[in-house]
Amino acid sequence: MAALVWIGAGLSLLGLAGVVRSIVTVARARRRQLSDEDLREVMRRALPWNLGALFVSVIGLMTVSVGLALG
């Protein structure tokens, strides 16, 4: 069951990296002083990545919980 904990921790870190990537992408776009439409386009492209990263992170945390409960 230790393997489940490590796999879950890896997934959680992967999800966290994706969330940070989304934050950095939008922050860079805001710093570039883009027009409102261009900023919306950047955010529109970043949103699915952000939601996917959150999903991966949640799956990882659930895997850690299952691994701890079974171990």
All heavy atoms as TSV, in Angstrom:
chain	resi	resn	atom	element	x	y	z
A	1	MET	N	N	0.810	-1.197	0.000
A	1	MET	CA	C	0.000	0.000	0.000
A	1	MET	C	C	0.854	1.263	0.000
A	1	MET	O	O	0.358	2.329	-0.305
A	1	MET	CB	C	-0.919	0.006	1.221
A	1	MET	CG	C	-1.995	-1.069	1.202
A	1	MET	SD	S	-2.930	-1.054	-0.316
A	1	MET	CE	C	-2.808	-2.755	-0.778
A	2	ALA	N	N	2.118	1.088	0.312
A	2	ALA	CA	C	3.015	2.247	0.262
A	2	ALA	C	C	3.132	2.770	-1.164
A	2	ALA	O	O	3.316	3.975	-1.378
A	2	ALA	CB	C	4.378	1.873	0.811
A	3	ALA	N	N	3.006	1.861	-2.121
A	3	ALA	CA	C	3.085	2.288	-3.518
A	3	ALA	C	C	1.933	3.230	-3.862
A	3	ALA	O	O	2.124	4.203	-4.612
A	3	ALA	CB	C	3.060	1.074	-4.435
A	4	LEU	N	N	0.744	2.961	-3.333
A	4	LEU	CA	C	-0.404	3.845	-3.585
A	4	LEU	C	C	-0.138	5.245	-3.047
A	4	LEU	O	O	-0.504	6.241	-3.677
A	4	LEU	CB	C	-1.669	3.287	-2.929
A	4	LEU	CG	C	-2.477	2.273	-3.719
A	4	LEU	CD1	C	-3.675	1.804	-2.910
A	4	LEU	CD2	C	-2.919	2.831	-5.040
A	5	VAL	N	N	0.481	5.314	-1.881
A	5	VAL	CA	C	0.772	6.621	-1.280
A	5	VAL	C	C	1.745	7.385	-2.174
A	5	VAL	O	O	1.543	8.581	-2.453
A	5	VAL	CB	C	1.338	6.449	0.141
A	5	VAL	CG1	C	1.808	7.778	0.702
A	5	VAL	CG2	C	0.287	5.827	1.056
A	6	TRP	N	N	2.797	6.709	-2.646
A	6	TRP	CA	C	3.784	7.390	-3.492
A	6	TRP	C	C	3.212	7.770	-4.848
A	6	TRP	O	O	3.523	8.837	-5.382
A	6	TRP	CB	C	5.025	6.524	-3.647
A	6	TRP	CG	C	5.838	6.532	-2.395
A	6	TRP	CD1	C	5.988	5.511	-1.520
A	6	TRP	CD2	C	6.577	7.631	-1.871
A	6	TRP	NE1	N	6.784	5.903	-0.471
A	6	TRP	CE2	C	7.167	7.206	-0.667
A	6	TRP	CE3	C	6.806	8.934	-2.304
A	6	TRP	CZ2	C	7.961	8.047	0.105
A	6	TRP	CZ3	C	7.602	9.760	-1.522
A	6	TRP	CH2	C	8.164	9.311	-0.344
A	7	ILE	N	N	2.393	6.910	-5.418
A	7	ILE	CA	C	1.748	7.242	-6.697
A	7	ILE	C	C	0.828	8.443	-6.515
A	7	ILE	O	O	0.817	9.370	-7.330
A	7	ILE	CB	C	0.983	6.020	-7.249
A	7	ILE	CG1	C	1.974	4.950	-7.694
A	7	ILE	CG2	C	0.067	6.420	-8.399
A	7	ILE	CD1	C	1.329	3.614	-8.018
A	8	GLY	N	N	0.056	8.432	-5.451
A	8	GLY	CA	C	-0.832	9.557	-5.171
A	8	GLY	C	C	-0.076	10.849	-4.929
A	8	GLY	O	O	-0.489	11.925	-5.385
A	9	ALA	N	N	1.045	10.758	-4.217
A	9	ALA	CA	C	1.855	11.956	-3.978
A	9	ALA	C	C	2.404	12.497	-5.294
A	9	ALA	O	O	2.426	13.718	-5.514
A	9	ALA	CB	C	2.983	11.632	-3.014
A	10	GLY	N	N	2.815	11.601	-6.172
A	10	GLY	CA	C	3.305	12.030	-7.477
A	10	GLY	C	C	2.224	12.707	-8.300
A	10	GLY	O	O	2.464	13.746	-8.938
A	11	LEU	N	N	1.028	12.135	-8.278
A	11	LEU	CA	C	-0.088	12.748	-8.998
A	11	LEU	C	C	-0.428	14.119	-8.425
A	11	LEU	O	O	-0.721	15.058	-9.169
A	11	LEU	CB	C	-1.317	11.840	-8.951
A	11	LEU	CG	C	-1.294	10.614	-9.856
A	11	LEU	CD1	C	-2.496	9.717	-9.563
A	11	LEU	CD2	C	-1.285	11.030	-11.312
A	12	SER	N	N	-0.405	14.227	-7.117
A	12	SER	CA	C	-0.704	15.512	-6.490
A	12	SER	C	C	0.329	16.565	-6.867
A	12	SER	O	O	-0.023	17.719	-7.146
A	12	SER	CB	C	-0.751	15.366	-4.970
A	12	SER	OG	O	-1.844	14.572	-4.599
A	13	LEU	N	N	1.588	16.183	-6.890
A	13	LEU	CA	C	2.630	17.127	-7.293
A	13	LEU	C	C	2.505	17.506	-8.764
A	13	LEU	O	O	2.730	18.661	-9.134
A	13	LEU	CB	C	4.009	16.538	-7.013
A	13	LEU	CG	C	4.397	16.463	-5.545
A	13	LEU	CD1	C	5.739	15.757	-5.391
A	13	LEU	CD2	C	4.436	17.837	-4.926
A	14	LEU	N	N	2.133	16.542	-9.588
A	14	LEU	CA	C	1.911	16.832	-11.002
A	14	LEU	C	C	0.760	17.829	-11.175
A	14	LEU	O	O	0.851	18.774	-11.955
A	14	LEU	CB	C	1.615	15.534	-11.760
A	14	LEU	CG	C	1.468	15.627	-13.266
A	14	LEU	CD1	C	2.800	16.029	-13.900
A	14	LEU	CD2	C	1.002	14.298	-13.819
A	15	GLY	N	N	-0.315	17.617	-10.430
A	15	GLY	CA	C	-1.442	18.542	-10.472
A	15	GLY	C	C	-1.070	19.926	-9.968
A	15	GLY	O	O	-1.469	20.944	-10.544
A	16	LEU	N	N	-0.286	19.970	-8.915
A	16	LEU	CA	C	0.158	21.253	-8.379
A	16	LEU	C	C	1.011	21.998	-9.400
A	16	LEU	O	O	0.875	23.214	-9.568
A	16	LEU	CB	C	0.937	21.042	-7.083
A	16	LEU	CG	C	1.470	22.296	-6.413
A	16	LEU	CD1	C	0.323	23.189	-5.977
A	16	LEU	CD2	C	2.332	21.924	-5.232
A	17	ALA	N	N	1.868	21.275	-10.106
A	17	ALA	CA	C	2.692	21.897	-11.143
A	17	ALA	C	C	1.814	22.473	-12.258
A	17	ALA	O	O	2.096	23.563	-12.782
A	17	ALA	CB	C	3.674	20.885	-11.712
A	18	GLY	N	N	0.752	21.770	-12.602
A	18	GLY	CA	C	-0.165	22.276	-13.621
A	18	GLY	C	C	-0.893	23.530	-13.182
A	18	GLY	O	O	-1.077	24.465	-13.971
A	19	VAL	N	N	-1.282	23.576	-11.921
A	19	VAL	CA	C	-1.956	24.773	-11.400
A	19	VAL	C	C	-0.992	25.955	-11.406
A	19	VAL	O	O	-1.356	27.071	-11.810
A	19	VAL	CB	C	-2.515	24.509	-9.982
A	19	VAL	CG1	C	-2.982	25.799	-9.332
A	19	VAL	CG2	C	-3.655	23.510	-10.041
A	20	VAL	N	N	0.241	25.711	-10.987
A	20	VAL	CA	C	1.240	26.784	-10.987
A	20	VAL	C	C	1.503	27.265	-12.406
A	20	VAL	O	O	1.633	28.471	-12.653
A	20	VAL	CB	C	2.541	26.310	-10.292
A	20	VAL	CG1	C	3.675	27.293	-10.511
A	20	VAL	CG2	C	2.298	26.095	-8.812
A	21	ARG	N	N	1.543	26.328	-13.353
A	21	ARG	CA	C	1.747	26.710	-14.762
A	21	ARG	C	C	0.614	27.614	-15.251
A	21	ARG	O	O	0.858	28.602	-15.949
A	21	ARG	CB	C	1.825	25.460	-15.632
A	21	ARG	CG	C	2.006	25.759	-17.100
A	21	ARG	CD	C	1.964	24.467	-17.922
A	21	ARG	NE	N	2.004	24.734	-19.329
A	21	ARG	CZ	C	0.937	24.910	-20.099
A	21	ARG	NH1	N	-0.255	24.847	-19.573
A	21	ARG	NH2	N	1.058	25.144	-21.379
A	22	SER	N	N	-0.609	27.304	-14.871
A	22	SER	CA	C	-1.747	28.135	-15.265
A	22	SER	C	C	-1.649	29.529	-14.654
A	22	SER	O	O	-1.916	30.529	-15.325
A	22	SER	CB	C	-3.061	27.484	-14.831
A	22	SER	OG	O	-3.246	26.259	-15.482
A	23	ILE	N	N	-1.258	29.583	-13.397
A	23	ILE	CA	C	-1.123	30.879	-12.724
A	23	ILE	C	C	-0.054	31.721	-13.401
A	23	ILE	O	O	-0.254	32.912	-13.655
A	23	ILE	CB	C	-0.810	30.664	-11.231
A	23	ILE	CG1	C	-2.016	30.079	-10.514
A	23	ILE	CG2	C	-0.364	31.968	-10.573
A	23	ILE	CD1	C	-1.730	29.612	-9.106
A	24	VAL	N	N	1.077	31.097	-13.707
A	24	VAL	CA	C	2.173	31.826	-14.345
A	24	VAL	C	C	1.764	32.307	-15.737
A	24	VAL	O	O	2.071	33.441	-16.125
A	24	VAL	CB	C	3.439	30.941	-14.405
A	24	VAL	CG1	C	4.505	31.540	-15.300
A	24	VAL	CG2	C	3.979	30.715	-13.005
A	25	THR	N	N	1.056	31.480	-16.473
A	25	THR	CA	C	0.619	31.863	-17.824
A	25	THR	C	C	-0.271	33.098	-17.782
A	25	THR	O	O	-0.076	34.050	-18.545
A	25	THR	CB	C	-0.142	30.695	-18.488
A	25	THR	OG1	O	0.733	29.574	-18.575
A	25	THR	CG2	C	-0.637	31.074	-19.869
A	26	VAL	N	N	-1.246	33.108	-16.892
A	26	VAL	CA	C	-2.166	34.247	-16.800
A	26	VAL	C	C	-1.447	35.471	-16.234
A	26	VAL	O	O	-1.679	36.601	-16.690
A	26	VAL	CB	C	-3.401	33.877	-15.953
A	26	VAL	CG1	C	-4.273	35.089	-15.702
A	26	VAL	CG2	C	-4.203	32.792	-16.651
A	27	ALA	N	N	-0.557	35.274	-15.270
A	27	ALA	CA	C	0.177	36.415	-14.703
A	27	ALA	C	C	1.059	37.072	-15.760
A	27	ALA	O	O	1.150	38.308	-15.825
A	27	ALA	CB	C	1.017	35.955	-13.516
A	28	ARG	N	N	1.707	36.268	-16.598
A	28	ARG	CA	C	2.527	36.832	-17.678
A	28	ARG	C	C	1.673	37.618	-18.659
A	28	ARG	O	O	2.076	38.673	-19.146
A	28	ARG	CB	C	3.272	35.732	-18.406
A	28	ARG	CG	C	4.451	35.200	-17.664
A	28	ARG	CD	C	5.168	34.151	-18.472
A	28	ARG	NE	N	6.274	33.588	-17.716
A	28	ARG	CZ	C	6.914	32.491	-18.050
A	28	ARG	NH1	N	6.565	31.834	-19.146
A	28	ARG	NH2	N	7.896	32.045	-17.306
A	29	ALA	N	N	0.505	37.093	-18.962
A	29	ALA	CA	C	-0.396	37.784	-19.890
A	29	ALA	C	C	-0.859	39.112	-19.294
A	29	ALA	O	O	-0.967	40.113	-20.009
A	29	ALA	CB	C	-1.587	36.899	-20.222
A	30	ARG	N	N	-1.115	39.127	-17.998
A	30	ARG	CA	C	-1.542	40.379	-17.362
A	30	ARG	C	C	-0.416	41.402	-17.349
A	30	ARG	O	O	-0.660	42.598	-17.512
A	30	ARG	CB	C	-2.027	40.114	-15.944
A	30	ARG	CG	C	-3.343	39.343	-15.929
A	30	ARG	CD	C	-3.904	39.263	-14.568
A	30	ARG	NE	N	-4.397	40.603	-14.198
A	30	ARG	CZ	C	-4.756	40.933	-12.982
A	30	ARG	NH1	N	-4.660	40.061	-12.008
A	30	ARG	NH2	N	-5.190	42.132	-12.726
A	31	ARG	N	N	0.817	40.933	-17.150
A	31	ARG	CA	C	1.954	41.849	-17.128
A	31	ARG	C	C	2.242	42.455	-18.497
A	31	ARG	O	O	2.808	43.540	-18.585
A	31	ARG	CB	C	3.215	41.135	-16.639
A	31	ARG	CG	C	3.465	41.359	-15.177
A	31	ARG	CD	C	4.814	40.841	-14.771
A	31	ARG	NE	N	4.619	39.531	-14.132
A	31	ARG	CZ	C	5.212	38.415	-14.491
A	31	ARG	NH1	N	6.075	38.407	-15.473
A	31	ARG	NH2	N	4.958	37.292	-13.872
A	32	ARG	N	N	1.853	41.742	-19.555
A	32	ARG	CA	C	2.102	42.243	-20.909
A	32	ARG	C	C	1.108	43.321	-21.322
A	32	ARG	O	O	1.187	43.845	-22.429
A	32	ARG	CB	C	2.053	41.105	-21.922
A	32	ARG	CG	C	3.286	40.234	-21.884
A	32	ARG	CD	C	3.294	39.259	-23.018
A	32	ARG	NE	N	2.326	38.201	-22.729
A	32	ARG	CZ	C	1.832	37.362	-23.627
A	32	ARG	NH1	N	2.179	37.453	-24.870
A	32	ARG	NH2	N	0.982	36.422	-23.269
A	33	GLN	N	N	0.174	43.636	-20.448
A	33	GLN	CA	C	-0.819	44.682	-20.727
A	33	GLN	C	C	-1.583	44.402	-22.018
A	33	GLN	O	O	-1.739	45.276	-22.870
A	33	GLN	CB	C	-0.136	46.054	-20.808
A	33	GLN	CG	C	0.625	46.460	-19.568
A	33	GLN	CD	C	-0.281	46.921	-18.459
A	33	GLN	OE1	O	-1.319	47.503	-18.712
A	33	GLN	NE2	N	0.097	46.627	-17.234
A	34	LEU	N	N	-2.057	43.180	-22.170
A	34	LEU	CA	C	-2.814	42.804	-23.357
A	34	LEU	C	C	-4.171	43.482	-23.350
A	34	LEU	O	O	-4.676	43.899	-22.303
A	34	LEU	CB	C	-3.001	41.292	-23.400
A	34	LEU	CG	C	-1.756	40.437	-23.530
A	34	LEU	CD1	C	-2.121	38.965	-23.461
A	34	LEU	CD2	C	-1.025	40.733	-24.817
A	35	SER	N	N	-4.772	43.549	-24.521
A	35	SER	CA	C	-6.132	44.076	-24.594
A	35	SER	C	C	-7.074	43.108	-23.894
A	35	SER	O	O	-6.726	41.954	-23.606
A	35	SER	CB	C	-6.556	44.253	-26.053
A	35	SER	OG	O	-6.715	42.992	-26.671
A	36	ASP	N	N	-8.257	43.571	-23.608
A	36	ASP	CA	C	-9.228	42.762	-22.877
A	36	ASP	C	C	-9.545	41.463	-23.625
A	36	ASP	O	O	-9.607	40.395	-23.021
A	36	ASP	CB	C	-10.505	43.577	-22.647
A	36	ASP	CG	C	-11.406	42.950	-21.612
A	36	ASP	OD1	O	-10.866	42.385	-20.628
A	36	ASP	OD2	O	-12.641	43.024	-21.778
A	37	GLU	N	N	-9.714	41.560	-24.932
A	37	GLU	CA	C	-10.040	40.373	-25.726
A	37	GLU	C	C	-8.879	39.377	-25.742
A	37	GLU	O	O	-9.093	38.170	-25.645
A	37	GLU	CB	C	-10.411	40.770	-27.149
A	37	GLU	CG	C	-11.737	41.476	-27.248
A	37	GLU	CD	C	-12.072	41.853	-28.674
A	37	GLU	OE1	O	-11.443	41.293	-29.601
A	37	GLU	OE2	O	-12.948	42.700	-28.857
A	38	ASP	N	N	-7.655	39.885	-25.859
A	38	ASP	CA	C	-6.493	38.995	-25.867
A	38	ASP	C	C	-6.302	38.323	-24.516
A	38	ASP	O	O	-5.952	37.144	-24.446
A	38	ASP	CB	C	-5.233	39.762	-26.252
A	38	ASP	CG	C	-5.255	40.223	-27.707
A	38	ASP	OD1	O	-5.996	39.610	-28.507
A	38	ASP	OD2	O	-4.539	41.189	-28.029
A	39	LEU	N	N	-6.528	39.075	-23.446
A	39	LEU	CA	C	-6.413	38.493	-22.108
A	39	LEU	C	C	-7.481	37.417	-21.893
A	39	LEU	O	O	-7.201	36.370	-21.319
A	39	LEU	CB	C	-6.525	39.585	-21.046
A	39	LEU	CG	C	-6.323	39.145	-19.607
A	39	LEU	CD1	C	-4.953	38.527	-19.408
A	39	LEU	CD2	C	-6.519	40.318	-18.671
A	40	ARG	N	N	-8.666	37.670	-22.387
A	40	ARG	CA	C	-9.729	36.655	-22.285
A	40	ARG	C	C	-9.357	35.389	-23.053
A	40	ARG	O	O	-9.631	34.277	-22.616
A	40	ARG	CB	C	-11.055	37.197	-22.815
A	40	ARG	CG	C	-11.729	38.157	-21.888
A	40	ARG	CD	C	-13.011	38.677	-22.534
A	40	ARG	NE	N	-13.496	39.829	-21.850
A	40	ARG	CZ	C	-14.514	39.818	-21.001
A	40	ARG	NH1	N	-15.138	38.687	-20.754
A	40	ARG	NH2	N	-14.903	40.924	-20.424
A	41	GLU	N	N	-8.706	35.554	-24.193
A	41	GLU	CA	C	-8.289	34.401	-24.991
A	41	GLU	C	C	-7.233	33.584	-24.246
A	41	GLU	O	O	-7.293	32.353	-24.236
A	41	GLU	CB	C	-7.745	34.867	-26.346
A	41	GLU	CG	C	-7.289	33.757	-27.244
A	41	GLU	CD	C	-8.402	32.811	-27.661
A	41	GLU	OE1	O	-9.576	33.227	-27.688
A	41	GLU	OE2	O	-8.087	31.644	-27.959
A	42	VAL	N	N	-6.288	34.252	-23.616
A	42	VAL	CA	C	-5.269	33.553	-22.836
A	42	VAL	C	C	-5.920	32.799	-21.682
A	42	VAL	O	O	-5.608	31.629	-21.429
A	42	VAL	CB	C	-4.203	34.545	-22.316
A	42	VAL	CG1	C	-3.290	33.885	-21.302
A	42	VAL	CG2	C	-3.394	35.108	-23.469
A	43	MET	N	N	-6.847	33.447	-21.011
A	43	MET	CA	C	-7.527	32.800	-19.891
A	43	MET	C	C	-8.421	31.657	-20.368
A	43	MET	O	O	-8.538	30.635	-19.693
A	43	MET	CB	C	-8.331	33.831	-19.102
A	43	MET	CG	C	-7.439	34.810	-18.375
A	43	MET	SD	S	-8.340	36.064	-17.478
A	43	MET	CE	C	-9.008	35.090	-16.158
A	44	ARG	N	N	-9.020	31.825	-21.547
A	44	ARG	CA	C	-9.862	30.756	-22.098
A	44	ARG	C	C	-9.033	29.507	-22.395
A	44	ARG	O	O	-9.478	28.385	-22.189
A	44	ARG	CB	C	-10.558	31.241	-23.371
A	44	ARG	CG	C	-11.587	30.261	-23.914
A	44	ARG	CD	C	-12.141	30.696	-25.254
A	44	ARG	NE	N	-11.131	30.710	-26.301
A	44	ARG	CZ	C	-10.674	29.618	-26.922
A	44	ARG	NH1	N	-11.124	28.434	-26.592
A	44	ARG	NH2	N	-9.765	29.714	-27.875
A	45	ARG	N	N	-7.801	29.712	-22.863
A	45	ARG	CA	C	-6.925	28.575	-23.138
A	45	ARG	C	C	-6.341	27.975	-21.863
A	45	ARG	O	O	-6.043	26.783	-21.821
A	45	ARG	CB	C	-5.792	28.992	-24.083
A	45	ARG	CG	C	-6.256	29.113	-25.519
A	45	ARG	CD	C	-5.098	29.381	-26.451
A	45	ARG	NE	N	-4.810	30.826	-26.388
A	45	ARG	CZ	C	-3.602	31.337	-26.252
A	45	ARG	NH1	N	-2.550	30.564	-26.167
A	45	ARG	NH2	N	-3.428	32.634	-26.205
A	46	ALA	N	N	-6.165	28.783	-20.825
A	46	ALA	CA	C	-5.566	28.297	-19.575
A	46	ALA	C	C	-6.583	27.560	-18.704
A	46	ALA	O	O	-6.192	26.706	-17.901
A	46	ALA	CB	C	-4.960	29.460	-18.792
A	47	LEU	N	N	-7.849	27.863	-18.837
A	47	LEU	CA	C	-8.869	27.279	-17.962
A	47	LEU	C	C	-8.952	25.753	-18.037
A	47	LEU	O	O	-8.952	25.098	-16.987
A	47	LEU	CB	C	-10.243	27.903	-18.257
A	47	LEU	CG	C	-11.378	27.410	-17.374
A	47	LEU	CD1	C	-11.163	27.851	-15.936
A	47	LEU	CD2	C	-12.701	27.908	-17.896
A	48	PRO	N	N	-8.994	25.135	-19.214
A	48	PRO	CA	C	-9.042	23.660	-19.233
A	48	PRO	C	C	-7.816	23.016	-18.591
A	48	PRO	O	O	-7.924	21.993	-17.909
A	48	PRO	CB	C	-9.137	23.311	-20.720
A	48	PRO	CG	C	-9.594	24.532	-21.393
A	48	PRO	CD	C	-9.136	25.683	-20.570
A	49	TRP	N	N	-6.639	23.611	-18.792
A	49	TRP	CA	C	-5.422	23.086	-18.167
A	49	TRP	C	C	-5.518	23.199	-16.656
A	49	TRP	O	O	-5.099	22.295	-15.923
A	49	TRP	CB	C	-4.186	23.824	-18.666
A	49	TRP	CG	C	-3.829	23.442	-20.063
A	49	TRP	CD1	C	-4.119	24.131	-21.201
A	49	TRP	CD2	C	-3.142	22.260	-20.462
A	49	TRP	NE1	N	-3.638	23.448	-22.285
A	49	TRP	CE2	C	-3.031	22.296	-21.859
A	49	TRP	CE3	C	-2.602	21.185	-19.774
A	49	TRP	CZ2	C	-2.410	21.295	-22.583
A	49	TRP	CZ3	C	-1.975	20.184	-20.489
A	49	TRP	CH2	C	-1.892	20.242	-21.879
A	50	ASN	N	N	-6.066	24.307	-16.182
A	50	ASN	CA	C	-6.207	24.516	-14.746
A	50	ASN	C	C	-7.176	23.494	-14.143
A	50	ASN	O	O	-6.885	22.882	-13.113
A	50	ASN	CB	C	-6.685	25.942	-14.482
A	50	ASN	CG	C	-6.674	26.300	-13.019
A	50	ASN	OD1	O	-5.950	25.708	-12.235
A	50	ASN	ND2	N	-7.478	27.270	-12.649
A	51	LEU	N	N	-8.299	23.299	-14.780
A	51	LEU	CA	C	-9.275	22.333	-14.273
A	51	LEU	C	C	-8.743	20.909	-14.335
A	51	LEU	O	O	-8.954	20.110	-13.420
A	51	LEU	CB	C	-10.584	22.452	-15.053
A	51	LEU	CG	C	-11.380	23.731	-14.825
A	51	LEU	CD1	C	-12.595	23.758	-15.738
A	51	LEU	CD2	C	-11.797	23.861	-13.380
A	52	GLY	N	N	-8.031	20.578	-15.399
A	52	GLY	CA	C	-7.422	19.256	-15.507
A	52	GLY	C	C	-6.377	19.026	-14.428
A	52	GLY	O	O	-6.296	17.947	-13.833
A	53	ALA	N	N	-5.583	20.053	-14.145
A	53	ALA	CA	C	-4.565	19.937	-13.107
A	53	ALA	C	C	-5.214	19.768	-11.735
A	53	ALA	O	O	-4.737	18.983	-10.907
A	53	ALA	CB	C	-3.661	21.160	-13.124
A	54	LEU	N	N	-6.291	20.488	-11.492
A	54	LEU	CA	C	-7.004	20.330	-10.223
A	54	LEU	C	C	-7.571	18.919	-10.088
A	54	LEU	O	O	-7.521	18.311	-9.013
A	54	LEU	CB	C	-8.137	21.360	-10.113
A	54	LEU	CG	C	-7.710	22.780	-9.796
A	54	LEU	CD1	C	-8.897	23.719	-9.922
A	54	LEU	CD2	C	-7.112	22.871	-8.416
A	55	PHE	N	N	-8.088	18.385	-11.185
A	55	PHE	CA	C	-8.626	17.031	-11.169
A	55	PHE	C	C	-7.534	16.009	-10.860
A	55	PHE	O	O	-7.721	15.115	-10.036
A	55	PHE	CB	C	-9.281	16.726	-12.524
A	55	PHE	CG	C	-9.819	15.330	-12.628
A	55	PHE	CD1	C	-10.959	14.966	-11.951
A	55	PHE	CD2	C	-9.172	14.389	-13.412
A	55	PHE	CE1	C	-11.458	13.681	-12.044
A	55	PHE	CE2	C	-9.655	13.100	-13.504
A	55	PHE	CZ	C	-10.801	12.744	-12.823
A	56	VAL	N	N	-6.381	16.150	-11.501
A	56	VAL	CA	C	-5.267	15.227	-11.259
A	56	VAL	C	C	-4.821	15.321	-9.804
A	56	VAL	O	O	-4.542	14.307	-9.161
A	56	VAL	CB	C	-4.102	15.515	-12.229
A	56	VAL	CG1	C	-2.838	14.770	-11.823
A	56	VAL	CG2	C	-4.494	15.144	-13.645
A	57	SER	N	N	-4.780	16.526	-9.281
A	57	SER	CA	C	-4.373	16.718	-7.891
A	57	SER	C	C	-5.364	16.062	-6.928
A	57	SER	O	O	-4.961	15.412	-5.957
A	57	SER	CB	C	-4.257	18.210	-7.595
A	57	SER	OG	O	-3.803	18.409	-6.289
A	58	VAL	N	N	-6.637	16.199	-7.192
A	58	VAL	CA	C	-7.660	15.579	-6.342
A	58	VAL	C	C	-7.568	14.059	-6.414
A	58	VAL	O	O	-7.655	13.373	-5.386
A	58	VAL	CB	C	-9.072	16.078	-6.740
A	58	VAL	CG1	C	-10.156	15.240	-6.097
A	58	VAL	CG2	C	-9.234	17.529	-6.347
A	59	ILE	N	N	-7.382	13.520	-7.610
A	59	ILE	CA	C	-7.228	12.070	-7.753
A	59	ILE	C	C	-6.007	11.596	-6.965
A	59	ILE	O	O	-6.038	10.560	-6.295
A	59	ILE	CB	C	-7.114	11.671	-9.242
A	59	ILE	CG1	C	-8.424	11.963	-9.967
A	59	ILE	CG2	C	-6.721	10.209	-9.408
A	59	ILE	CD1	C	-9.608	11.175	-9.473
A	60	GLY	N	N	-4.930	12.356	-7.022
A	60	GLY	CA	C	-3.730	12.009	-6.266
A	60	GLY	C	C	-3.972	12.021	-4.768
A	60	GLY	O	O	-3.539	11.106	-4.050
A	61	LEU	N	N	-4.675	13.026	-4.290
A	61	LEU	CA	C	-4.965	13.089	-2.853
A	61	LEU	C	C	-5.885	11.949	-2.420
A	61	LEU	O	O	-5.725	11.394	-1.324
A	61	LEU	CB	C	-5.565	14.442	-2.495
A	61	LEU	CG	C	-4.606	15.623	-2.583
A	61	LEU	CD1	C	-5.348	16.929	-2.371
A	61	LEU	CD2	C	-3.484	15.480	-1.580
A	62	MET	N	N	-6.829	11.586	-3.273
A	62	MET	CA	C	-7.694	10.449	-2.939
A	62	MET	C	C	-6.893	9.156	-2.927
A	62	MET	O	O	-7.118	8.289	-2.086
A	62	MET	CB	C	-8.853	10.357	-3.938
A	62	MET	CG	C	-9.913	11.402	-3.707
A	62	MET	SD	S	-11.454	11.117	-4.606
A	62	MET	CE	C	-10.939	11.205	-6.284
A	63	THR	N	N	-5.943	9.033	-3.843
A	63	THR	CA	C	-5.100	7.838	-3.876
A	63	THR	C	C	-4.255	7.741	-2.613
A	63	THR	O	O	-4.094	6.661	-2.042
A	63	THR	CB	C	-4.203	7.854	-5.129
A	63	THR	OG1	O	-5.021	8.005	-6.285
A	63	THR	CG2	C	-3.398	6.583	-5.251
A	64	VAL	N	N	-3.721	8.863	-2.167
A	64	VAL	CA	C	-2.963	8.882	-0.916
A	64	VAL	C	C	-3.857	8.446	0.248
A	64	VAL	O	O	-3.459	7.624	1.095
A	64	VAL	CB	C	-2.356	10.270	-0.652
A	64	VAL	CG1	C	-1.819	10.383	0.769
A	64	VAL	CG2	C	-1.255	10.567	-1.642
A	65	SER	N	N	-5.066	8.973	0.284
A	65	SER	CA	C	-5.994	8.613	1.373
A	65	SER	C	C	-6.321	7.132	1.365
A	65	SER	O	O	-6.332	6.475	2.420
A	65	SER	CB	C	-7.293	9.417	1.239
A	65	SER	OG	O	-7.038	10.781	1.354
A	66	VAL	N	N	-6.560	6.572	0.203
A	66	VAL	CA	C	-6.870	5.140	0.095
A	66	VAL	C	C	-5.653	4.327	0.520
A	66	VAL	O	O	-5.776	3.328	1.236
A	66	VAL	CB	C	-7.333	4.784	-1.337
A	66	VAL	CG1	C	-7.372	3.280	-1.545
A	66	VAL	CG2	C	-8.679	5.398	-1.624
A	67	GLY	N	N	-4.478	4.739	0.073
A	67	GLY	CA	C	-3.265	4.029	0.453
A	67	GLY	C	C	-3.028	4.039	1.946
A	67	GLY	O	O	-2.616	3.037	2.540
A	68	LEU	N	N	-3.287	5.175	2.575
A	68	LEU	CA	C	-3.124	5.260	4.033
A	68	LEU	C	C	-4.182	4.447	4.768
A	68	LEU	O	O	-3.905	3.826	5.790
A	68	LEU	CB	C	-3.179	6.725	4.481
A	68	LEU	CG	C	-1.978	7.589	4.083
A	68	LEU	CD1	C	-2.234	9.032	4.480
A	68	LEU	CD2	C	-0.711	7.065	4.714
A	69	ALA	N	N	-5.414	4.460	4.249
A	69	ALA	CA	C	-6.487	3.708	4.907
A	69	ALA	C	C	-6.263	2.205	4.801
A	69	ALA	O	O	-6.549	1.462	5.739
A	69	ALA	CB	C	-7.833	4.079	4.276
A	70	LEU	N	N	-5.734	1.759	3.669
A	70	LEU	CA	C	-5.520	0.321	3.482
A	70	LEU	C	C	-4.207	-0.154	4.100
A	70	LEU	O	O	-4.049	-1.350	4.337
A	70	LEU	CB	C	-5.516	-0.015	1.989
A	70	LEU	CG	C	-6.844	0.164	1.262
A	70	LEU	CD1	C	-6.676	-0.134	-0.216
A	70	LEU	CD2	C	-7.922	-0.691	1.864
A	71	GLY	N	N	-3.290	0.790	4.334
A	71	GLY	CA	C	-1.977	0.404	4.851
A	71	GLY	C	C	-2.003	0.364	6.328
A	71	GLY	O	O	-1.387	-0.196	7.114
